[in-house]
Amino acid sequence: MRDKLGDEVVEFLEADDAQAPEELADVLEVVRALAAELGIDADQMETIREAKARERGSFAARIVWTGNC
């Protein structure tokens, strides 16, 4: 499934704006399957995501820190 995630991410990155939502849905489907393999349901994933966003910030402002160069 980890390899499949990589495949789906590549398809999303290569998609045009019209196809991107469907490809992104495929990424989400694989993420959910991976989480299920780890015994994590969608609610638990959301709790983890929210905690990380509070601690480290989110991408809502589309700002990505790339480190100190």
C-alpha positions in Angstrom: 0.0 0.0 0.0 2.9 2.4 0.6 4.0 1.9 -3.0 0.4 2.5 -4.1 0.4 5.8 -2.2 3.5 6.9 -4.1 1.8 5.9 -7.4 -1.3 7.8 -6.6 0.6 10.9 -5.5 2.5 10.9 -8.8 -0.8 10.7 -10.7 -2.2 13.6 -8.7 0.9 15.7 -9.3 0.7 15.0 -13.1 -3.0 15.7 -13.3 -4.5 18.8 -14.8 -6.9 20.9 -12.7 -9.9 19.0 -14.1 -8.6 15.6 -13.1 -6.8 16.6 -9.9 -9.9 16.2 -7.6 -10.4 12.5 -8.7 -6.7 11.8 -8.3 -6.7 13.4 -4.9 -9.6 11.2 -3.9 -7.5 8.2 -4.9 -4.7 9.5 -2.6 -7.2 9.8 0.3 -8.5 6.3 -0.3 -5.0 4.9 -0.1 -4.3 6.9 3.0 -7.5 5.6 4.7 -6.5 2.0 3.7 -3.0 2.5 5.2 -4.6 3.9 8.4 -6.9 0.9 8.6 -3.9 -1.4 8.4 -2.5 0.4 11.4 -5.8 0.1 13.3 -6.6 3.8 12.9 -10.0 4.9 11.8 -11.0 8.2 10.2 -11.9 9.9 13.5 -8.6 9.0 15.0 -6.7 10.3 12.0 -8.6 13.5 12.3 -7.7 13.8 16.0 -4.1 13.2 15.1 -4.2 15.8 12.3 -5.8 18.4 14.5 -3.2 17.9 17.3 -0.4 18.3 14.8 -1.9 21.4 13.3 -2.3 22.9 16.8 1.3 22.0 17.7 3.1 22.7 14.4 0.6 24.7 12.3 -1.4 23.8 9.3 -1.2 24.5 5.6 -4.3 26.6 5.6 -2.2 29.7 4.6 -0.3 27.6 2.1 3.0 28.4 3.7 5.6 25.6 3.8 8.8 25.9 5.8 11.7 24.4 3.9 14.3 24.8 6.7 17.2 27.0 7.3 19.5 27.3 4.3 
